[in-house]
């Protein structure tokens, strides 16, 4: 079991090795997922496992659970034996907890591919509500399921379109265009 104090990963030196940087990114994503969901409820997120048993990607997804006191996040892979706890995450840039109560409306389940889910997690210019929507995506078969109202989906589409329009890297622009097509297609069917 990996026990992590998130404060150790918040400010990494520029010359930190790649594996440490990827671990910090995975831990930050786990905190984002756990804080975008409900308190005390464990759920299987769309985050892929980072392990590579036998040099092949683990097909598992991260199961996350956030507890109140002491404020820890428990995580484990749904397939392999990778697991851990994260402490000192509250108030970090990865903390996506809602700061105020919101009115719950009707939501739609939008099934997207794992590639589209990864592209959405890579968006740079999301507001807190859209970031929470992206990291609240649940595992669904080989892909992910977003639970979004029509208004939330329209807002997310706007962010993806804006980023795709300003992207100069052609491969990333193609991924953003594919994500935009998937979300727009889902919005048209609702």
N, C-alpha and C positions, 0 to 999 in steps of 0.2 A: 504494500500500500504506500502510495506517495502522499506525504503530508507536506503541504506547501503554504508558505506565508507569501501572499501575493505581493506584498510590499517589496520583496526581493527581486521581483520581475518588472516593476513599474518603470524604472529608469535604467536601461541597459547601456553599457558603453558602446560606442560605434564599432569597435573591433571585436565584439562578442562573437563567438563561433556560431555557425549556422544552426546546429542542433539546439543550442540554448535559445536562440532567437525563435525557432519553430516551437519549442516547448512553451516559451512565454506567450506566443500567439495562441497556441491551443488552450492554455490556462485562461487567458483573457476571453476567448470565445466560450469556454465552459461557464465562466462567470456571467457573461452576457446572456447565455441561454437560461441559466438557472434563475437569474434575476428578472427575466422577461416572463417567466411562468409564475404559477401560484406557490405560495408559501407552504411548505410541509408536504407537497405532493411530488412524488418521484415520477418522471416521465421521460420517454425516449425521444431525444431531440434529433434533429437532422444532421448534427455534427458527426462527421466520420471519426472513427478511431485512428489514432496516429501511428499505431504499432504496425510492424511489418513482420509477422512470424513467418519463418521459412522464406524470407525475402519477398513476400507477397503482401499486398495491402490487406489488413484485417477488414472483413466486411461489416464489422460491428458499428453501432452508433452509440453515442454517449447518452447514458441515462443519468439525469441530473436531479438533485433534490436540495433545496435550500431550507435550512432550519433557522429558527429565530434566535434562541439563546443557548449557547454562544453562537453567534452568527457564523456558521460554517456552511460550505457547499460540499455535498458528497457527490461523487461522480464514479461511474464505472462503465466499462464497455459492455454492450449487450451480448458479445460473443466471446472475447478473450478474457483473461483474468486481470486486465489493467484496471486499477481503481485508485481512488485517492480522496483526500479532503483538502479544501482550500479555505484558509482563514485570512483575516484582514483584507477582505475585498470591499467592504462597505465604504462608500464614498470614493471609490476608485473610478477612473474613466470608463471602466467596464461595467459598472453598476447601472443597470437599466430599470430599476424598480420605479414604478409610477409614484410620483411625488404627491399626487392628489387623486381623489376618487373621480372616476369617469363613468358616464352612463353607458351601460352595456346595450348594444344594439344587435340586430340580426347580423350573423356572420356567415360567410360562405367558405366552404372548404375548397381550396384551389390546389390541385395536385400538379407539382412541377418536378422536373428531372433533378437528379443530384447535381448535375452541372449548372443548372439554372440557380439552384439553391446556393451553390458555392459562389456563383457570380454575384448574387444578391448580398452575400456576406462580405464580398470584396468591395462593395460600394463605398465611396469615400465621403459623400456629401449628404448623408441621411440625417433627418431630425430624429429626436429621441423616440417619438412614437413609431416612425417607420423602422428604426433600428430594432425596437422591441418586437415589431411585427415579424421582421426577418429572422431574428434569433428565437422566436417562439415557434418556428416551424417544427412540426413533428415528423418523425420518420414515417414513411408511407411506402411500403414495398421497396423498390430500388430508388425511389425519389424522396420527396418531401411533400407535406401538406401545409399550406399557409391557411390560417384562419383569419379572414379579413372581411370587414364590412365593405360595401361598395365604395364608400368614401375613402377608406384606408387604401383600398386597391388603386383607386384613381390617383391618390397622392403618391403611392409607391411608383406607379407607372410614370408619373411626372419626373420623379427623381432619376429613374433609370433612363428616360429619354434625354434629360438634360446632360447626364454624364456621357451617354453614347454620342450625343451631338458634339461634345467637346473633347472626345478621346482621339489622340493622334496615333496611338499604338493599334495597328490594324487587327492583330489577333484578339486583343481585349475588346476592341470595338465590335468585332463579330460576336463575341460572347455576350456583350451588352445588348446587341441587336437581337440575338436569340432569346435572351431573357425578356426583352421588351415584347417580342412576338408572342411568347408564352403567356405573359401577363395580360396583354391586350386581347388575345384569344379567349382567355378565361373571363375577362370583363365583358366581352361581347356575348358570351353564352349565358351570362346571369341576367 
